[in-house]
Each structure stands twice: as C-alpha cells, then as structure tokens.
C-alpha cells in the first residue's frame, strides 16, 4: 500500500506504470466522477467509456463489445478501469477475464466502495492494483488523500519514486 495525496494520484501513477500514454486507450466506466477520466487524460491516453449495467457499475457485455471494436480498429489498450460505484463492487471476475482475453490489465477504481465485497472478496482486491480515496465524501475519510494498493512491488516502488518528485539519492 502506498499513501498518496488523492485517489486520483493513485490511478494516475498506476496508469503511468502500466504504459498509458499518447496513442493508447484506457477503457473505463461512463458512470463515474471526473477524477477517473482525468487520471487517464493526465497520461495522454484516450479514455473510452463503457456504460453501466443495472448495478450502476461497468457492464461486462458492453466492455466486451468495446474491446472487440477497439482491437478491430487496431488500437492499443493499456488498461480497463472499472469503477466500483455507490458502495457496490463490479463484476470483476467477468471484467478481468474479458480484459485478459483482449490483452489488457485491470486497474480497479475502488474509491467509492471501500469495504464493499462481491463473492466474499473486497472491492479493492481486484486487478493489478486498486485506488481508494479518503476524500471528505468517502466511506472512510481523512478530508483528503488516497492510497494505491497492489501485490506488484515494482508498481508500488515506481509509484513511490514518482510521487516523491523522482528524486535520486545524492549527498
């Protein structure tokens, strides 16, 4: 876990590590706060929006269609960023399978669902990494801040390096 200034920073730093940049695409939920799309835009990647199912979270069938279309058009997809919204966890098992089938990884935006579970698994336990937020309107608040969660120590180390002004050790 890496404490950061915001959940947006967590998403941004993870996307940088995953290779999101100009000329690439990142697929995300259409029903979300602007911060999710902003984090994608900060990298220069193009956000692609997928509509919600009846839960308010990313619709896996529409994700499949979007990824198939993007791949068919020759676009490079760096990540899928489902947003666990309104305290509900998206169908990450299906979303993860679809993303993998299309050569993409999942970065979970769990900022609005800290503590929520699906099939006994915490919302922030899906994907290569997850971002959570402690902003004043969140379930657990410190008035600000966020956290990047991952089992990928290289991802966390790079995010830590970038979040501390990319300083090199020097006397």
MILUM-98861 format. One record per atom (N, C-alpha, C, O, CB): atom name; chain; x, y, z; residue in one letter. Coordinates in steps of 0.02 Angstrom, whole numbers. Glycine has a CB too. Layout:
<pts>
> CA|A|X|Y|Z|A
...
</pts>
This chain:
<pts>
> N|A|42|-59|0|X
> CA|A|0|0|0|X
> C|A|44|62|0|X
> O|A|95|65|35|X
> CB|A|-48|0|61|X
> N|A|24|111|-40|X
> CA|A|61|174|-44|X
> C|A|12|231|-32|X
> O|A|-34|242|-70|X
> CB|A|96|181|-112|X
> N|A|23|269|22|X
> CA|A|-18|327|37|X
> C|A|1|384|-10|X
> O|A|60|397|-23|X
> CB|A|-9|349|112|X
> N|A|-50|417|-36|X
> CA|A|-40|471|-85|X
> C|A|-85|530|-69|X
> O|A|-125|528|-22|X
> CB|A|-54|446|-157|X
> N|A|-78|582|-108|X
> CA|A|-117|643|-97|X
> C|A|-191|635|-115|X
> O|A|-233|672|-90|X
> CB|A|-89|699|-136|X
> N|A|-207|585|-158|X
> CA|A|-276|575|-179|X
> C|A|-284|508|-213|X
> O|A|-235|476|-233|X
> CB|A|-299|632|-225|X
> N|A|-346|487|-220|X
> CA|A|-361|427|-260|X
> C|A|-345|439|-333|X
> O|A|-324|393|-368|X
> CB|A|-434|407|-252|X
> N|A|-353|500|-356|X
> CA|A|-336|518|-425|X
> C|A|-262|507|-437|X
> O|A|-242|481|-489|X
> CB|A|-356|591|-441|X
> N|A|-220|528|-389|X
> CA|A|-148|517|-395|X
> C|A|-133|442|-399|X
> O|A|-89|422|-437|X
> CB|A|-111|549|-336|X
> N|A|-168|402|-361|X
> CA|A|-158|330|-362|X
> C|A|-173|302|-431|X
> O|A|-134|263|-458|X
> CB|A|-202|295|-309|X
> N|A|-229|322|-460|X
> CA|A|-247|300|-528|X
> C|A|-194|323|-578|X
> O|A|-172|284|-620|X
> CB|A|-316|326|-548|X
> N|A|-176|387|-574|X
> CA|A|-128|415|-621|X
> C|A|-61|379|-619|X
> O|A|-36|359|-672|X
> CB|A|-118|490|-607|X
> N|A|-33|369|-560|X
> CA|A|32|337|-554|X
> C|A|30|264|-577|X
> O|A|77|240|-607|X
> CB|A|57|341|-483|X
> N|A|-25|230|-562|X
> CA|A|-31|160|-585|X
> C|A|-35|158|-661|X
> O|A|-4|116|-693|X
> CB|A|-93|126|-554|X
> N|A|-73|204|-691|X
> CA|A|-79|205|-764|X
> C|A|-13|221|-797|X
> O|A|3|193|-850|X
> CB|A|-131|257|-785|X
> N|A|26|266|-768|X
> CA|A|93|281|-795|X
> C|A|135|217|-795|X
> O|A|167|201|-845|X
> CB|A|129|336|-753|X
> N|A|134|180|-740|X
> CA|A|172|118|-736|X
> C|A|148|67|-787|X
> O|A|188|29|-815|X
> CB|A|167|89|-666|X
> N|A|83|66|-801|X
> CA|A|55|17|-847|X
> C|A|65|37|-920|X
> O|A|47|-1|-966|X
> CB|A|-19|9|-834|X
> N|A|94|95|-932|X
> CA|A|111|115|-1000|X
> C|A|60|157|-1036|X
> O|A|64|165|-1097|X
> CB|A|123|55|-1040|X
> N|A|11|183|-1000|X
> CA|A|-38|228|-1032|X
> C|A|-1|291|-1053|X
> O|A|35|322|-1014|X
> CB|A|-97|245|-984|X
> N|A|-10|310|-1116|X
> CA|A|24|368|-1145|X
> C|A|-12|389|-1208|X
> O|A|-58|354|-1230|X
> CB|A|99|353|-1159|X
> N|A|8|444|-1239|X
> CA|A|-24|463|-1301|X
> C|A|-22|406|-1352|X
> O|A|29|371|-1359|X
> CB|A|10|526|-1331|X
> N|A|-77|397|-1387|X
> CA|A|-82|343|-1436|X
> C|A|-110|278|-1409|X
> O|A|-122|231|-1447|X
> CB|A|-15|331|-1465|X
> N|A|-121|275|-1343|X
> CA|A|-150|215|-1313|X
> C|A|-220|232|-1287|X
> O|A|-239|291|-1282|X
> CB|A|-106|188|-1255|X
> N|A|-257|180|-1270|X
> CA|A|-326|188|-1245|X
> C|A|-333|155|-1177|X
> O|A|-302|103|-1164|X
> CB|A|-377|159|-1296|X
> N|A|-374|184|-1135|X
> CA|A|-392|155|-1070|X
> C|A|-468|156|-1067|X
> O|A|-500|208|-1074|X
> CB|A|-360|195|-1010|X
> N|A|-497|97|-1055|X
> CA|A|-569|90|-1053|X
> C|A|-592|97|-981|X
> O|A|-563|67|-935|X
> CB|A|-592|22|-1082|X
> N|A|-644|137|-970|X
> CA|A|-669|148|-902|X
> C|A|-745|154|-902|X
> O|A|-777|155|-955|X
> CB|A|-639|211|-872|X
> N|A|-773|157|-843|X
> CA|A|-845|163|-834|X
> C|A|-869|233|-853|X
> O|A|-835|282|-840|X
> CB|A|-864|148|-761|X
> N|A|-927|235|-885|X
> CA|A|-956|301|-902|X
> C|A|-986|334|-841|X
> O|A|-989|395|-837|X
> CB|A|-1009|293|-957|X
> N|A|-1010|295|-794|X
> CA|A|-1040|322|-734|X
> C|A|-986|325|-679|X
> O|A|-974|276|-644|X
> CB|A|-1101|280|-711|X
> N|A|-955|383|-673|X
> CA|A|-901|392|-626|X
> C|A|-891|466|-613|X
> O|A|-922|508|-647|X
> CB|A|-836|359|-651|X
> N|A|-850|482|-565|X
> CA|A|-829|551|-552|X
> C|A|-775|569|-603|X
> O|A|-741|525|-628|X
> CB|A|-803|559|-478|X
> N|A|-768|632|-619|X
> CA|A|-720|655|-669|X
> C|A|-648|633|-655|X
> O|A|-608|628|-701|X
> CB|A|-722|731|-674|X
> N|A|-632|620|-592|X
> CA|A|-563|603|-574|X
> C|A|-537|541|-612|X
> O|A|-478|538|-628|X
> CB|A|-557|591|-500|X
> N|A|-581|493|-624|X
> CA|A|-559|433|-659|X
> C|A|-536|450|-730|X
> O|A|-482|430|-751|X
> CB|A|-616|381|-662|X
> N|A|-577|487|-766|X
> CA|A|-559|507|-834|X
> C|A|-500|556|-833|X
> O|A|-457|554|-877|X
> CB|A|-619|539|-869|X
> N|A|-497|599|-783|X
> CA|A|-441|646|-778|X
> C|A|-375|609|-770|X
> O|A|-326|628|-802|X
> CB|A|-451|694|-718|X
> N|A|-373|557|-730|X
> CA|A|-311|519|-720|X
> C|A|-288|488|-786|X
> O|A|-228|486|-801|X
> CB|A|-321|463|-667|X
> N|A|-335|465|-827|X
> CA|A|-319|438|-892|X
> C|A|-292|494|-936|X
> O|A|-240|485|-969|X
> CB|A|-381|404|-925|X
> N|A|-327|550|-938|X
> CA|A|-306|607|-980|X
> C|A|-237|633|-960|X
> O|A|-199|654|-1003|X
> CB|A|-358|663|-975|X
> N|A|-220|632|-895|X
> CA|A|-154|655|-873|X
> C|A|-98|617|-907|X
> O|A|-44|645|-918|X
> CB|A|-148|648|-797|X
> N|A|-110|554|-925|X
> CA|A|-58|513|-957|X
> C|A|-54|527|-1032|X
> O|A|-5|508|-1064|X
> CB|A|-71|440|-945|X
> N|A|-104|559|-1059|X
> CA|A|-108|570|-1131|X
> C|A|-146|515|-1167|X
> O|A|-160|521|-1227|X
> CB|A|-39|574|-1160|X
> N|A|-164|462|-1132|X
> CA|A|-204|408|-1162|X
> C|A|-275|433|-1174|X
> O|A|-297|482|-1143|X
> CB|A|-204|345|-1116|X
> N|A|-310|399|-1218|X
> CA|A|-379|417|-1233|X
> C|A|-427|376|-1190|X
> O|A|-425|314|-1194|X
> CB|A|-394|408|-1308|X
> N|A|-469|408|-1150|X
> CA|A|-519|369|-1113|X
> C|A|-575|346|-1160|X
> O|A|-597|383|-1204|X
> CB|A|-549|411|-1055|X
> N|A|-597|284|-1150|X
> CA|A|-653|256|-1187|X
> C|A|-704|234|-1135|X
> O|A|-687|197|-1089|X
> CB|A|-631|195|-1233|X
> N|A|-765|258|-1141|X
> CA|A|-816|247|-1090|X
> C|A|-862|190|-1107|X
> O|A|-885|183|-1164|X
> CB|A|-856|309|-1079|X
> N|A|-875|148|-1057|X
> CA|A|-921|91|-1062|X
> C|A|-979|104|-1014|X
> O|A|-968|121|-956|X
> CB|A|-885|23|-1047|X
> N|A|-1039|95|-1038|X
> CA|A|-1098|109|-998|X
> C|A|-1107|58|-941|X
> O|A|-1074|6|-939|X
> CB|A|-1160|111|-1042|X
> N|A|-1153|74|-897|X
> CA|A|-1165|34|-836|X
> C|A|-1219|-19|-848|X
> O|A|-1261|-13|-893|X
> CB|A|-1185|79|-779|X
> N|A|-1217|-70|-805|X
> CA|A|-1271|-118|-802|X
> C|A|-1320|-95|-748|X
> O|A|-1316|-38|-725|X
> CB|A|-1244|-191|-787|X
> N|A|-1367|-138|-729|X
> CA|A|-1418|-118|-680|X
> C|A|-1391|-102|-611|X
> O|A|-1425|-71|-571|X
> CB|A|-1469|-174|-674|X
> N|A|-1328|-123|-596|X
> CA|A|-1298|-108|-531|X
> C|A|-1268|-38|-528|X
> O|A|-1252|-13|-475|X
> CB|A|-1245|-159|-515|X
> N|A|-1261|-6|-586|X
> CA|A|-1227|58|-590|X
> C|A|-1153|51|-606|X
> O|A|-1118|101|-614|X
> CB|A|-1235|96|-525|X
> N|A|-1129|-11|-609|X
> CA|A|-1058|-24|-624|X
> C|A|-1050|-46|-697|X
> O|A|-1099|-58|-732|X
> CB|A|-1031|-78|-577|X
> N|A|-988|-51|-719|X
> CA|A|-972|-67|-788|X
> C|A|-1008|-131|-812|X
> O|A|-1008|-182|-777|X
> CB|A|-897|-76|-796|X
> N|A|-1039|-126|-870|X
> CA|A|-1075|-182|-900|X
> C|A|-1024|-226|-937|X
> O|A|-995|-204|-986|X
> CB|A|-1131|-157|-948|X
> N|A|-1014|-288|-914|X
> CA|A|-964|-332|-946|X
> C|A|-979|-346|-1020|X
> O|A|-932|-350|-1060|X
> CB|A|-960|-397|-910|X
> N|A|-1042|-353|-1039|X
> CA|A|-1058|-366|-1109|X
> C|A|-1039|-307|-1153|X
> O|A|-1013|-316|-1208|X
> CB|A|-1134|-381|-1117|X
> N|A|-1051|-246|-1128|X
> CA|A|-1032|-186|-1166|X
> C|A|-956|-177|-1167|X
> O|A|-928|-152|-1215|X
> CB|A|-1065|-124|-1137|X
> N|A|-922|-198|-1113|X
> CA|A|-849|-197|-1112|X
> C|A|-822|-242|-1167|X
> O|A|-777|-223|-1204|X
> CB|A|-822|-219|-1044|X
> N|A|-849|-302|-1172|X
> CA|A|-828|-350|-1225|X
> C|A|-836|-318|-1294|X
> O|A|-791|-323|-1335|X
> CB|A|-869|-416|-1221|X
> N|A|-892|-286|-1306|X
> CA|A|-904|-253|-1370|X
> C|A|-853|-198|-1383|X
> O|A|-825|-192|-1437|X
> CB|A|-975|-225|-1374|X
> N|A|-841|-157|-1332|X
> CA|A|-794|-101|-1339|X
> C|A|-723|-125|-1354|X
> O|A|-690|-99|-1399|X
> CB|A|-794|-57|-1276|X
> N|A|-700|-175|-1317|X
> CA|A|-633|-201|-1328|X
> C|A|-626|-234|-1396|X
> O|A|-575|-226|-1429|X
> CB|A|-615|-251|-1273|X
> N|A|-677|-270|-1417|X
> CA|A|-676|-302|-1483|X
> C|A|-672|-249|-1538|X
> O|A|-634|-256|-1585|X
> CB|A|-739|-346|-1493|X
> N|A|-711|-196|-1531|X
> CA|A|-710|-141|-1580|X
> C|A|-642|-107|-1581|X
> O|A|-614|-95|-1634|X
> CB|A|-766|-90|-1564|X
> N|A|-617|-89|-1522|X
> CA|A|-552|-55|-1518|X
> C|A|-496|-97|-1548|X
> O|A|-456|-72|-1587|X
> CB|A|-535|-38|-1446|X
> N|A|-494|-161|-1531|X
> CA|A|-443|-206|-1559|X
> C|A|-451|-212|-1635|X
> O|A|-402|-211|-1672|X
> CB|A|-447|-276|-1526|X
> N|A|-513|-218|-1657|X
> CA|A|-527|-223|-1729|X
> C|A|-504|-161|-1767|X
> O|A|-485|-166|-1826|X
> CB|A|-600|-233|-1740|X
> N|A|-504|-104|-1735|X
> CA|A|-481|-42|-1765|X
> C|A|-406|-32|-1757|X
> O|A|-379|18|-1780|X
> CB|A|-518|18|-1735|X
> N|A|-373|-80|-1724|X
> CA|A|-300|-76|-1716|X
> C|A|-275|-34|-1659|X
> O|A|-217|-15|-1657|X
> CB|A|-271|-52|-1777|X
> N|A|-319|-18|-1611|X
> CA|A|-299|24|-1554|X
> C|A|-264|-17|-1500|X
> O|A|-280|-75|-1489|X
> CB|A|-360|60|-1525|X
> N|A|-215|14|-1468|X
> CA|A|-180|-17|-1413|X
> C|A|-216|0|-1347|X
> O|A|-224|59|-1331|X
> CB|A|-105|5|-1410|X
> N|A|-237|-51|-1311|X
> CA|A|-274|-42|-1249|X
> C|A|-227|-59|-1191|X
> O|A|-203|-115|-1185|X
> CB|A|-338|-87|-1247|X
> N|A|-214|-10|-1149|X
> CA|A|-168|-20|-1093|X
> C|A|-202|-46|-1031|X
> O|A|-171|-84|-993|X
> CB|A|-132|44|-1078|X
> N|A|-264|-27|-1019|X
> CA|A|-297|-48|-957|X
> C|A|-372|-40|-963|X
> O|A|-398|-3|-1004|X
> CB|A|-270|-8|-898|X
> N|A|-406|-77|-919|X
> CA|A|-477|-69|-908|X
> C|A|-483|-46|-835|X
> O|A|-456|-77|-790|X
> CB|A|-517|-137|-921|X
> N|A|-520|9|-825|X
> CA|A|-527|38|-758|X
> C|A|-602|38|-739|X
> O|A|-636|88|-749|X
> CB|A|-498|110|-755|X
> N|A|-626|-18|-712|X
> CA|A|-695|-18|-687|X
> C|A|-699|22|-623|X
> O|A|-651|24|-584|X
> CB|A|-720|-91|-675|X
> N|A|-755|55|-612|X
> CA|A|-766|95|-553|X
> C|A|-819|62|-510|X
> O|A|-876|54|-531|X
> CB|A|-786|168|-572|X
> N|A|-800|43|-450|X
> CA|A|-848|15|-402|X
> C|A|-885|73|-371|X
> O|A|-859|109|-329|X
> CB|A|-812|-29|-346|X
> N|A|-947|83|-393|X
> CA|A|-984|143|-377|X
> C|A|-1039|131|-327|X
> O|A|-1069|77|-324|X
> CB|A|-1012|173|-440|X
> N|A|-1053|181|-287|X
> CA|A|-1110|181|-240|X
> C|A|-1107|123|-190|X
> O|A|-1158|96|-171|X
> CB|A|-1175|178|-279|X
> N|A|-1046|104|-170|X
> CA|A|-1038|51|-122|X
> C|A|-1050|-19|-150|X
> O|A|-1057|-66|-112|X
> CB|A|-1084|62|-65|X
> N|A|-1051|-24|-216|X
> CA|A|-1062|-90|-248|X
> C|A|-999|-109|-287|X
> O|A|-966|-67|-317|X
> CB|A|-1124|-88|-295|X
> N|A|-983|-173|-285|X
> CA|A|-924|-198|-320|X
> C|A|-945|-224|-388|X
> O|A|-992|-263|-394|X
> CB|A|-889|-253|-279|X
> N|A|-910|-203|-440|X
> CA|A|-923|-225|-508|X
> C|A|-911|-300|-515|X
> O|A|-883|-332|-470|X
> CB|A|-880|-186|-559|X
> N|A|-932|-328|-570|X
> CA|A|-921|-399|-585|X
> C|A|-850|-408|-610|X
> O|A|-837|-419|-669|X
> CB|A|-972|-425|-639|X
> N|A|-803|-403|-562|X
> CA|A|-731|-404|-580|X
> C|A|-709|-471|-608|X
> O|A|-663|-472|-650|X
> CB|A|-690|-388|-519|X
> N|A|-739|-526|-588|X
> CA|A|-719|-590|-616|X
> C|A|-730|-591|-691|X
> O|A|-685|-611|-729|X
> CB|A|-759|-648|-582|X
> N|A|-788|-569|-713|X
> CA|A|-802|-567|-785|X
> C|A|-762|-513|-819|X
> O|A|-734|-525|-873|X
> CB|A|-877|-556|-797|X
> N|A|-758|-454|-789|X
> CA|A|-720|-399|-819|X
> C|A|-646|-419|-826|X
> O|A|-616|-405|-878|X
> CB|A|-727|-335|-775|X
> N|A|-618|-450|-776|X
> CA|A|-548|-472|-778|X
> C|A|-536|-522|-833|X
> O|A|-485|-518|-868|X
> CB|A|-528|-501|-712|X
> N|A|-581|-570|-841|X
> CA|A|-574|-620|-895|X
> C|A|-577|-587|-963|X
> O|A|-536|-602|-1007|X
> CB|A|-629|-673|-889|X
> N|A|-624|-542|-973|X
> CA|A|-632|-507|-1037|X
> C|A|-569|-465|-1051|X
> O|A|-543|-467|-1107|X
> CB|A|-695|-462|-1037|X
> N|A|-545|-428|-1002|X
> CA|A|-485|-387|-1011|X
> C|A|-426|-431|-1031|X
> O|A|-390|-415|-1078|X
> CB|A|-469|-348|-947|X
> N|A|-416|-486|-995|X
> CA|A|-360|-531|-1010|X
> C|A|-366|-559|-1081|X
> O|A|-316|-562|-1117|X
> CB|A|-359|-589|-960|X
> N|A|-426|-578|-1101|X
> CA|A|-437|-604|-1168|X
> C|A|-418|-554|-1223|X
> O|A|-402|-573|-1279|X
> CB|A|-510|-624|-1177|X
> N|A|-420|-490|-1205|X
> CA|A|-403|-437|-1254|X
> C|A|-334|-406|-1241|X
> O|A|-318|-354|-1269|X
> CB|A|-456|-383|-1252|X
> N|A|-294|-438|-1198|X
> CA|A|-226|-415|-1186|X
> C|A|-220|-354|-1143|X
> O|A|-170|-319|-1145|X
> CB|A|-194|-402|-1250|X
> N|A|-271|-340|-1103|X
> CA|A|-270|-281|-1059|X
> C|A|-269|-303|-986|X
> O|A|-286|-360|-970|X
> CB|A|-331|-234|-1072|X
> N|A|-248|-258|-943|X
> CA|A|-249|-272|-871|X
> C|A|-304|-229|-839|X
> O|A|-326|-180|-868|X
> CB|A|-180|-258|-838|X
> N|A|-323|-249|-779|X
> CA|A|-375|-212|-742|X
> C|A|-342|-172|-686|X
> O|A|-303|-198|-647|X
> CB|A|-429|-259|-714|X
> N|A|-359|-108|-683|X
> CA|A|-342|-64|-628|X
> C|A|-408|-44|-597|X
> O|A|-448|-11|-629|X
> CB|A|-299|-1|-652|X
> N|A|-419|-63|-535|X
> CA|A|-483|-52|-503|X
> C|A|-487|16|-469|X
> O|A|-444|35|-430|X
> CB|A|-496|-107|-451|X
> N|A|-540|53|-485|X
> CA|A|-554|116|-451|X
> C|A|-606|99|-396|X
> O|A|-666|97|-409|X
> CB|A|-581|172|-500|X
> N|A|-581|88|-336|X
> CA|A|-624|69|-280|X
> C|A|-636|127|-232|X
> O|A|-652|117|-174|X
> CB|A|-592|10|-242|X
> N|A|-628|188|-258|X
> CA|A|-633|248|-216|X
> C|A|-701|256|-182|X
> O|A|-705|283|-127|X
> CB|A|-619|310|-257|X
> N|A|-753|232|-214|X
> CA|A|-821|240|-188|X
> C|A|-848|177|-154|X
> O|A|-907|174|-138|X
> CB|A|-868|261|-244|X
> N|A|-805|127|-144|X
> CA|A|-832|64|-119|X
> C|A|-789|30|-66|X
> O|A|-795|-30|-55|X
> CB|A|-841|17|-176|X
> N|A|-747|68|-33|X
> CA|A|-704|38|18|X
> C|A|-747|0|69|X
> O|A|-794|29|98|X
> CB|A|-662|93|54|X
> N|A|-732|-63|78|X
> CA|A|-770|-106|124|X
> C|A|-823|-149|90|X
> O|A|-847|-197|120|X
> CB|A|-803|-64|175|X
> N|A|-841|-133|28|X
> CA|A|-890|-173|-8|X
> C|A|-858|-239|-30|X
> O|A|-797|-243|-40|X
> CB|A|-917|-135|-69|X
> N|A|-898|-290|-37|X
> CA|A|-873|-355|-59|X
> C|A|-918|-383|-115|X
> O|A|-976|-363|-123|X
> CB|A|-870|-404|0|X
> N|A|-890|-429|-151|X
> CA|A|-928|-468|-200|X
> C|A|-900|-538|-198|X
> O|A|-839|-548|-204|X
> CB|A|-923|-437|-274|X
> N|A|-943|-586|-188|X
> CA|A|-922|-656|-182|X
> C|A|-867|-665|-130|X
> O|A|-821|-705|-139|X
> CB|A|-898|-683|-250|X
> N|A|-873|-627|-74|X
> CA|A|-826|-633|-19|X
> C|A|-759|-599|-28|X
> O|A|-715|-608|14|X
> CB|A|-815|-704|-6|X
> N|A|-751|-561|-82|X
> CA|A|-688|-528|-95|X
> C|A|-697|-452|-93|X
> O|A|-745|-426|-122|X
> CB|A|-660|-550|-164|X
> N|A|-651|-417|-59|X
> CA|A|-655|-345|-52|X
> C|A|-649|-310|-121|X
> O|A|-614|-334|-165|X
> CB|A|-599|-320|-6|X
> N|A|-684|-255|-128|X
> CA|A|-684|-219|-192|X
> C|A|-614|-199|-214|X
> O|A|-599|-200|-274|X
> CB|A|-728|-157|-187|X
> N|A|-571|-180|-169|X
> CA|A|-504|-157|-187|X
> C|A|-454|-215|-198|X
> O|A|-394|-202|-205|X
> CB|A|-478|-111|-134|X
> N|A|-478|-276|-198|X
> CA|A|-434|-334|-206|X
> C|A|-431|-360|-278|X
> O|A|-405|-414|-290|X
> CB|A|-456|-390|-160|X
> N|A|-459|-323|-325|X
> CA|A|-462|-345|-395|X
> C|A|-411|-308|-437|X
> O|A|-393|-251|-422|X
> CB|A|-532|-336|-423|X
> N|A|-389|-340|-491|X
> CA|A|-345|-308|-539|X
> C|A|-272|-309|-516|X
> O|A|-256|-336|-464|X
> CB|A|-366|-238|-552|X
> N|A|-229|-278|-558|X
> CA|A|-158|-275|-541|X
> C|A|-146|-224|-485|X
> O|A|-96|-227|-451|X
> CB|A|-117|-256|-603|X
> N|A|-194|-178|-477|X
> CA|A|-190|-128|-424|X
> C|A|-259|-98|-415|X
> O|A|-303|-106|-457|X
> CB|A|-137|-72|-442|X
> N|A|-267|-64|-358|X
> CA|A|-330|-30|-345|X
> C|A|-315|37|-312|X
> O|A|-266|45|-276|X
> CB|A|-376|-73|-298|X
> N|A|-359|85|-327|X
> CA|A|-353|151|-297|X
> C|A|-412|162|-251|X
> O|A|-469|146|-267|X
> CB|A|-351|206|-352|X
> N|A|-398|189|-193|X
> CA|A|-451|208|-146|X
> C|A|-440|282|-127|X
> O|A|-386|309|-136|X
> CB|A|-451|163|-82|X
> N|A|-493|313|-102|X
> CA|A|-492|383|-86|X
> C|A|-516|394|-14|X
> O|A|-559|358|11|X
> CB|A|-535|424|-135|X
> N|A|-487|444|18|X
> CA|A|-508|463|85|X
> C|A|-535|535|86|X
> O|A|-533|569|137|X
> CB|A|-449|457|134|X
> N|A|-560|557|29|X
> CA|A|-588|624|22|X
> C|A|-648|631|70|X
> O|A|-673|581|95|X
> CB|A|-610|639|-51|X
> N|A|-669|692|81|X
> CA|A|-721|706|130|X
> C|A|-788|672|116|X
> O|A|-828|664|162|X
> CB|A|-732|778|133|X
> N|A|-801|652|54|X
> CA|A|-865|621|38|X
> C|A|-860|544|34|X
> O|A|-908|512|12|X
> CB|A|-890|647|-28|X
> N|A|-806|516|56|X
> CA|A|-796|443|51|X
> C|A|-816|407|116|X
> O|A|-830|439|167|X
> CB|A|-723|427|34|X
> N|A|-817|341|112|X
> CA|A|-839|300|168|X
> C|A|-792|308|227|X
> O|A|-814|315|284|X
> CB|A|-842|226|146|X
> N|A|-727|307|215|X
> CA|A|-676|319|266|X
> C|A|-641|383|245|X
> O|A|-610|385|192|X
> CB|A|-625|258|272|X
> N|A|-644|434|286|X
> CA|A|-618|499|265|X
> C|A|-565|526|312|X
> O|A|-568|517|373|X
> CB|A|-675|548|261|X
> N|A|-516|559|282|X
> CA|A|-467|598|318|X
> C|A|-468|670|291|X
> O|A|-420|708|301|X
> CB|A|-396|567|311|X
> N|A|-522|687|257|X
> CA|A|-532|751|222|X
> C|A|-494|754|156|X
> O|A|-507|799|116|X
> CB|A|-512|808|266|X
> N|A|-449|709|145|X
> CA|A|-411|707|82|X
> C|A|-365|647|83|X
> O|A|-361|611|132|X
> CB|A|-371|772|72|X
> N|A|-332|637|28|X
> CA|A|-284|581|23|X
> C|A|-314|521|-12|X
> O|A|-374|516|-24|X
> CB|A|-260|562|91|X
> N|A|-270|476|-28|X
> CA|A|-289|414|-61|X
> C|A|-236|362|-51|X
> O|A|-185|374|-17|X
> CB|A|-302|426|-136|X
> N|A|-247|304|-81|X
> CA|A|-199|250|-73|X
> C|A|-199|207|-135|X
> O|A|-252|194|-165|X
> CB|A|-214|208|-10|X
> N|A|-140|184|-155|X
> CA|A|-132|137|-209|X
> C|A|-116|70|-177|X
> O|A|-69|64|-138|X
> CB|A|-76|159|-259|X
> N|A|-155|19|-194|X
> CA|A|-148|-48|-165|X
> C|A|-128|-97|-220|X
> O|A|-158|-96|-274|X
> CB|A|-213|-70|-131|X
> N|A|-79|-139|-208|X
> CA|A|-59|-188|-258|X
> C|A|-14|-241|-227|X
> O|A|19|-228|-176|X
> CB|A|-22|-154|-316|X
> N|A|-13|-299|-257|X
> CA|A|35|-351|-239|X
> C|A|98|-345|-282|X
> O|A|147|-379|-270|X
> CB|A|4|-421|-248|X
> N|A|97|-300|-331|X
> CA|A|153|-289|-377|X
> C|A|201|-239|-345|X
> O|A|190|-179|-347|X
> CB|A|128|-263|-447|X
> N|A|254|-265|-316|X
> CA|A|301|-222|-280|X
> C|A|338|-174|-327|X
> O|A|356|-119|-307|X
> CB|A|352|-264|-243|X
> N|A|348|-194|-390|X
> CA|A|380|-149|-439|X
> C|A|334|-90|-454|X
> O|A|358|-33|-460|X
> CB|A|397|-188|-505|X
> N|A|270|-103|-462|X
> CA|A|222|-49|-474|X
> C|A|222|0|-416|X
> O|A|225|61|-426|X
> CB|A|151|-78|-485|X
> N|A|219|-26|-355|X
> CA|A|218|17|-296|X
> C|A|284|56|-288|X
> O|A|283|115|-269|X
> CB|A|205|-23|-233|X
> N|A|340|24|-303|X
> CA|A|404|58|-297|X
> C|A|409|115|-347|X
> O|A|433|169|-331|X
> CB|A|462|8|-308|X
> N|A|386|103|-409|X
> CA|A|388|157|-459|X
> C|A|341|214|-440|X
> O|A|358|273|-447|X
> CB|A|370|129|-529|X
> N|A|282|197|-416|X
> CA|A|234|248|-395|X
> C|A|263|288|-337|X
> O|A|255|349|-335|X
> CB|A|167|216|-375|X
> N|A|295|255|-290|X
> CA|A|326|290|-233|X
> C|A|380|338|-259|X
> O|A|384|395|-237|X
> CB|A|356|239|-183|X
> N|A|421|314|-304|X
> CA|A|475|355|-333|X
> C|A|446|417|-368|X
> O|A|469|473|-356|X
> CB|A|517|314|-383|X
> N|A|396|407|-410|X
> CA|A|366|463|-446|X
> C|A|329|511|-399|X
> O|A|328|572|-411|X
> CB|A|318|438|-500|X
> N|A|299|484|-347|X
> CA|A|261|527|-301|X
> C|A|305|569|-255|X
> O|A|281|615|-222|X
> CB|A|214|485|-260|X
> N|A|368|553|-252|X
> CA|A|415|591|-210|X
> C|A|463|631|-255|X
> O|A|522|637|-240|X
> CB|A|456|544|-163|X
> N|A|436|659|-309|X
> CA|A|471|702|-355|X
> C|A|528|668|-392|X
> O|A|574|702|-416|X
> CB|A|496|762|-319|X
> N|A|526|602|-396|X
> CA|A|576|563|-434|X
> C|A|648|582|-415|X
> O|A|692|585|-458|X
> CB|A|565|574|-508|X
> N|A|657|593|-351|X
> CA|A|724|612|-327|X
> C|A|772|554|-329|X
> O|A|754|498|-313|X
> CB|A|719|640|-257|X
> N|A|833|569|-348|X
> CA|A|887|520|-347|X
> C|A|926|527|-282|X
> O|A|933|582|-256|X
> CB|A|932|529|-408|X
> N|A|952|472|-256|X
> CA|A|993|477|-196|X
> C|A|1056|518|-211|X
> O|A|1094|502|-257|X
> CB|A|1011|406|-168|X
> N|A|1067|569|-172|X
> CA|A|1126|611|-182|X
> C|A|1145|642|-115|X
> O|A|1102|656|-73|X
> CB|A|1113|667|-236|X
> N|A|1210|653|-104|X
> CA|A|1231|685|-41|X
> C|A|1207|757|-38|X
> O|A|1219|792|11|X
> CB|A|1307|682|-34|X
</pts>
